[in-house]
């Protein structure tokens, strides 16, 4: 038996999606540090209070919009990489289409080889 979302749940999901898309668009254009939560709220056409109602952790949570699932595959990509390899390559390979690029910043994660 399938479940259907009610109107309220659909509106919440639409607002959350609008916030996520606005954040990713702004991060792509201006970089993460060049974007404020006020700009994200404005781009998504919601108030700052609405943004925090949907994303209590602020803009950091908008990068990981699907929450624990994305964190799990990012952690797996780093843990499962070959020994002594840098972590940015597996993260970039696992990064979703449309998200800001990871290739401009290449953290070493303490590795010495590429």
trRosetta pair geometry for C-beta under 8 A, 3 or more apart (Angstrom, degrees):
i j d omega theta_ij theta_ji phi_ij phi_ji
5 9 3.9 -125 -165 93 102 124
5 10 5.0 132 117 -57 123 79
5 13 6.9 -14 -171 -7 166 139
6 9 5.2 93 53 13 70 102
6 10 7.0 -130 101 -5 35 92
7 10 5.7 -59 -148 37 30 112
7 11 6.3 29 156 -19 66 106
8 11 5.8 -55 -149 35 29 110
8 12 6.5 30 152 -19 63 105
9 12 5.6 -52 -148 36 34 114
9 13 6.3 33 154 -18 66 106
10 13 5.7 -55 -147 38 31 111
10 14 6.3 33 153 -21 65 106
11 14 5.6 -53 -146 36 31 113
11 15 6.4 31 155 -18 65 105
12 15 5.9 -56 -149 37 29 109
12 16 6.2 29 154 -18 65 108
12 54 7.0 171 -161 -112 80 105
13 16 5.6 -53 -145 38 31 113
13 17 6.2 32 154 -20 64 107
14 17 5.7 -55 -147 37 29 112
14 18 6.3 31 153 -20 64 105
15 18 5.6 -53 -147 35 32 112
15 19 6.4 32 154 -19 64 105
15 44 7.5 84 -163 163 65 126
15 46 6.3 81 -153 -78 106 148
15 50 6.9 -101 -171 166 137 115
15 54 5.7 -145 117 -79 112 154
16 19 5.8 -54 -150 36 30 112
16 20 6.4 30 152 -18 64 107
16 54 5.2 -162 -88 -175 78 128
16 55 7.5 133 -129 -53 81 93
16 65 7.3 133 162 -161 97 104
17 20 5.7 -55 -146 38 31 112
17 21 6.2 28 157 -16 66 108
18 21 6.0 -56 -144 40 28 108
18 22 6.1 29 157 -19 64 109
18 44 4.4 117 135 -152 98 100
18 45 7.3 -61 164 43 141 88
18 46 7.2 122 100 -22 127 119
19 22 5.8 -56 -144 38 27 111
19 23 6.2 28 157 -20 64 108
19 40 6.4 54 -157 159 77 109
19 41 7.7 -3 -118 -96 96 51
19 44 4.8 6 -88 -98 53 166
19 46 6.9 -41 -76 30 98 140
19 51 6.0 144 -124 -126 130 81
19 54 6.0 163 -3 96 158 140
19 55 6.2 -162 142 -20 152 132
19 62 6.2 -115 139 -115 95 119
20 23 5.8 -55 -147 36 28 111
20 24 6.4 22 158 -14 64 108
20 62 5.6 -176 -111 -158 59 86
20 65 4.2 41 -119 -105 133 147
21 24 6.0 -56 -144 39 29 107
21 25 6.2 31 156 -20 64 109
21 44 7.6 125 65 -100 83 96
22 25 5.8 -57 -148 37 28 112
22 26 6.2 21 157 -13 65 110
22 40 5.3 124 115 -159 113 67
22 43 3.8 148 -159 106 117 113
22 44 4.0 -110 -11 -58 154 87
23 26 6.0 -62 -146 42 27 106
23 27 6.0 27 157 -20 66 110
23 35 7.2 126 -147 139 65 151
23 40 4.9 18 -84 -129 79 124
23 43 7.9 160 -54 72 40 135
23 59 6.2 168 -136 -144 125 86
23 62 3.8 19 74 147 177 144
23 63 7.4 -116 136 -61 131 54
24 27 5.6 -51 -139 38 30 112
24 28 6.2 34 158 -23 63 106
24 62 7.5 -144 -43 148 71 103
24 63 8.0 124 -85 -110 80 54
24 98 6.3 45 150 142 147 88
24 99 5.8 -90 -137 -121 122 52
24 100 6.4 -154 -154 -30 71 81
25 28 5.9 -57 -153 33 26 112
25 29 6.5 15 154 -11 62 111
25 43 6.8 -167 73 172 121 146
26 29 5.8 -61 -145 42 32 107
26 30 5.7 -24 175 28 71 112
26 35 4.5 109 136 -118 118 137
26 39 5.9 138 -144 127 154 117
26 40 6.1 -125 28 -88 152 73
26 43 5.9 -143 -51 -27 121 166
27 30 7.0 -77 -122 59 19 74
27 31 6.7 -10 -164 178 58 13
27 32 5.2 20 -138 -82 103 60
27 35 5.8 -81 -78 3 60 151
27 63 7.5 97 -79 -91 169 93
27 100 4.4 -87 122 -49 111 138
28 100 4.9 -157 -80 -97 66 81
28 101 7.7 83 -125 -3 84 78
30 34 3.6 -133 154 104 98 123
30 35 5.2 128 81 -58 123 87
31 34 4.4 79 62 10 90 111
31 35 7.3 -172 85 -13 47 92
31 100 7.9 110 -123 -153 39 147
32 35 6.5 -76 -160 31 27 106
32 59 7.6 148 -162 137 84 127
32 63 7.6 2 -115 -73 122 129
32 100 7.1 -164 -55 65 89 170
35 39 5.4 -121 -159 72 74 135
35 40 6.4 74 164 -51 114 93
35 59 6.8 157 104 -142 105 153
36 39 4.8 104 56 2 76 98
36 40 7.2 -138 99 -2 45 85
36 59 7.9 -140 -175 -45 24 144
37 40 5.4 -52 -150 37 40 114
37 41 6.2 42 152 -21 69 104
37 48 6.2 83 124 -138 106 96
37 51 5.8 158 179 119 102 152
37 52 7.6 43 176 -59 145 89
37 58 5.7 -79 -81 -150 132 91
37 59 5.5 -136 -81 -44 81 101
38 41 5.8 -52 -146 37 31 111
38 42 6.3 31 154 -19 64 108
38 48 5.8 -28 -100 -84 67 118
39 42 5.7 -54 -146 38 31 112
39 43 6.2 32 155 -20 65 108
40 43 5.8 -55 -146 37 29 111
40 44 6.3 14 158 -6 64 111
40 51 6.3 104 100 -128 106 144
40 59 6.2 168 -22 -101 154 102
40 62 6.9 -128 -152 -50 153 172
41 44 6.0 -67 -146 47 27 101
41 46 5.2 -98 -158 80 78 76
41 47 6.2 -16 -179 149 131 16
41 48 4.8 -102 -35 -82 170 53
41 50 6.9 126 -140 63 108 92
41 51 4.4 -91 -87 -38 102 133
42 45 7.4 27 -178 -77 32 37
44 51 7.3 123 56 -89 138 99
46 50 4.0 -109 171 86 114 136
46 51 5.9 141 99 -53 118 75
47 50 4.6 103 54 3 78 100
47 51 7.2 -132 99 -5 46 83
48 51 5.4 -47 -152 31 37 116
48 52 6.6 28 154 -10 67 104
49 52 6.0 -59 -150 43 31 104
49 53 6.3 39 149 -27 65 105
50 53 5.3 -49 -145 30 34 117
50 54 6.5 19 159 -6 65 106
51 54 6.3 -72 -156 45 27 99
51 55 5.9 -39 170 43 69 105
52 55 6.5 -76 -116 72 29 64
52 56 5.9 60 -176 -111 71 46
52 58 7.1 -6 -104 -80 84 64
53 56 7.6 18 -132 -69 12 76
55 58 6.4 132 128 -74 102 6
55 59 7.7 70 134 -76 140 27
55 61 4.8 178 -163 81 98 125
55 62 5.9 8 -140 -61 158 86
56 61 7.5 57 60 -5 53 162
57 60 5.6 -79 139 68 105 100
57 61 3.8 109 71 -39 113 124
58 61 6.4 119 63 13 39 97
58 62 7.8 -74 134 -9 42 98
59 62 5.3 -48 -155 24 49 118
59 63 7.5 56 152 -24 68 89
60 63 6.3 -49 -170 19 39 110
60 64 7.6 -1 148 18 66 101
61 64 6.1 -73 -153 60 43 87
61 65 7.5 91 147 -92 67 43
61 67 7.8 4 -160 -92 93 71
62 65 5.9 15 -160 -75 44 87
63 99 7.6 83 -155 -154 73 117
63 100 8.0 -54 -124 30 99 111
64 67 6.1 88 139 -97 98 21
64 70 5.0 -168 -147 77 81 128
64 71 5.8 31 -149 -54 140 89
65 70 7.4 69 51 -9 56 149
66 69 4.9 -51 133 59 109 114
66 70 4.9 112 67 -27 96 107
67 70 6.8 125 65 24 24 93
67 71 7.1 -51 152 -1 41 108
68 71 5.5 -62 -147 42 36 113
68 72 6.1 43 156 -29 71 103
69 72 5.8 -53 -152 28 28 113
69 73 7.0 13 158 -7 62 102
70 73 6.2 -58 -149 41 35 100
70 74 6.2 33 154 -18 68 108
70 96 7.6 -60 -121 -25 119 119
71 74 5.8 -58 -145 39 31 110
71 75 6.1 29 158 -18 67 108
72 75 6.0 -58 -147 38 26 108
72 76 6.2 27 154 -19 63 109
73 76 5.3 -50 -141 39 37 116
73 77 6.2 45 156 -27 66 100
73 94 5.5 -171 142 -174 106 132
74 77 5.7 -49 -148 30 31 113
74 78 6.7 25 154 -13 62 104
74 91 5.9 38 -148 -126 88 90
74 94 6.2 174 -95 102 55 137
75 78 5.9 -59 -152 39 33 107
75 79 6.0 25 155 -14 69 112
76 79 5.8 -59 -137 44 30 106
76 80 5.6 12 169 -6 68 119
76 94 8.0 149 75 -112 90 160
77 80 6.4 -63 -132 47 19 100
77 81 6.8 41 157 -51 56 95
77 87 7.9 103 116 -165 89 80
77 90 3.8 172 170 145 95 107
77 91 5.5 140 106 -79 137 48
77 93 6.9 177 -148 67 131 95
77 94 4.2 -111 -72 -15 150 148
78 81 6.1 -37 -157 -6 30 116
78 87 4.6 14 -126 -142 97 114
78 90 6.2 173 -77 81 40 128
78 91 6.5 21 -65 -61 90 97
78 109 6.8 -173 -153 -121 115 160
80 90 7.2 167 74 -153 82 156
81 85 4.9 -125 154 75 113 117
81 86 7.9 -90 160 81 156 29
81 87 6.3 -159 3 -109 159 57
81 89 7.3 116 -130 71 130 97
81 90 4.6 -127 -81 -21 110 144
82 85 4.5 71 69 -11 88 131
84 111 5.5 131 -167 -152 40 101
84 112 6.4 -39 -159 50 94 78
84 113 4.5 40 147 32 102 118
85 89 6.9 -64 159 42 114 128
85 90 7.8 91 112 -22 123 108
85 111 5.9 -26 101 -165 14 161
85 113 6.2 -53 -94 92 46 92
85 114 6.8 20 -145 155 72 24
86 89 6.0 94 83 -2 91 98
86 106 6.7 21 160 173 145 102
86 107 7.7 163 -173 96 100 50
86 108 5.6 -74 -125 -139 101 51
86 109 6.4 136 -156 31 56 101
86 111 4.9 -151 -83 66 52 133
86 113 7.5 -138 -31 94 80 46
86 114 5.6 -18 -1 -127 117 52
87 90 6.4 -63 -161 44 51 100
87 91 5.9 46 149 -19 80 115
87 107 6.3 -24 63 89 107 95
87 108 7.6 88 20 153 88 19
87 109 3.7 72 -6 -19 124 148
87 111 7.0 154 -22 -2 75 126
88 91 5.6 -65 -146 44 33 112
88 92 5.8 36 158 -24 71 108
88 102 6.0 -175 -161 144 90 111
88 103 7.3 118 160 -108 119 47
88 105 7.6 -158 -119 106 134 55
88 106 4.3 -97 -1 -142 171 71
88 107 5.8 144 -62 44 103 63
88 109 7.8 -172 -30 -13 68 108
89 92 5.8 -54 -143 36 27 110
89 93 6.4 26 157 -18 62 107
89 114 7.8 98 -33 -177 134 77
90 93 5.5 -53 -145 38 34 113
90 94 6.2 23 158 -11 67 110
91 94 5.9 -65 -146 45 29 103
91 95 6.2 49 150 -47 65 99
91 102 5.6 -128 113 163 106 169
92 95 5.4 -36 -145 6 32 122
92 101 7.6 24 -133 -169 102 70
92 102 4.4 -145 -90 71 82 118
92 103 5.5 69 -122 -65 142 82
95 99 5.5 -125 173 69 100 130
95 101 7.8 112 115 -136 157 38
95 102 5.4 -176 -52 -7 155 123
96 99 4.9 88 68 -14 83 120
101 104 5.6 86 99 -9 109 97
102 105 6.7 -80 -168 59 54 79
102 106 7.9 95 149 -90 79 57
103 106 7.1 9 -157 -69 42 96
108 111 5.5 -146 173 49 80 71
108 112 7.8 43 -177 -80 125 33
